[in-house]
């Protein structure tokens, strides 16, 4: 199958959080294919990633997560389903059936975003659906929910000690509006 058309070479998977605009960071392609979902899940985005790579000739993948994400924490798929059924005026049985069709809500089980990035990258590589030579880069945007996009220094300091294939590459202080950004090469499977 020939490519439908050639567009941007980068696929960016990120959260639907309105505070996040990863294209503002200077080292991200000006017009990547942006795939947004709750929590920036690569598992949920896999179908679109495959289409972008095989039908539209996109090549590299950026996984972009952020601190203070509503999909990280104490929620589970079941507790969220129960919450919806409890709060909705719709028939609980109809809701249960609809929620079953959705499947998992893919909450980030481990609030450690480095682990979440590594897990997403592993899922993509293990799918065997990516083109050979695909570069996967992980970004963590450190924000503070009290002040839109300011630096969450506690998380930033913790992540300074994180280990992956390479040490985190800080883009430095991106300014008051953008917060701090950590960058990781996730192209190959790495052990701690």
Order of alpha helices (4+ residues) and beta strands (2+ residues): beta-beta-alpha-beta-alpha-alpha-alpha-beta-alpha-beta-beta
